Every structure is written in C-alpha cells, then in structure tokens.
C-alpha cells in the first residue's frame, strides 16, 4: 500500500526558479547570436565547426612554437 503524500506537499510553498541556476550550469547553455544560428542551425553543426576551429588553432600554435 502506498503512503499518501498529499498532506505533506500541501504544507510546502514552492519556490520558483529554485534550481534554475543549477540546471543552467549543468547544461552549460550559451546564447547564440541570430547570424551564427543562420550559419549553423543545429547544435551538431555548430559543435563540429567549433571543433574544427580548435584543431586549426592548435596546429597554428604548434607551428609558431617551432
């Protein structure tokens, strides 16, 4: 038999946004400008482009160090 929790929850006052900051940190959400969204409409495409840029910048830094 399940315990009735309705009385327990009826006494509590909900707090709007209590976990909002925690959720935003967990997802690491960022705001993307509209012009960038037009070029990369999906997260997969944007992440692929960013990874390519990161790889290219590492390659350039390695050449500069030699």
Secondary structure, DSSP 8 states (H G I E B T S, - for coil): -----HHHHHT----TTTTHHHHHHHHT-----HHHHHH--SHHHHHHHHHHHHHHHHHHHHHHH-
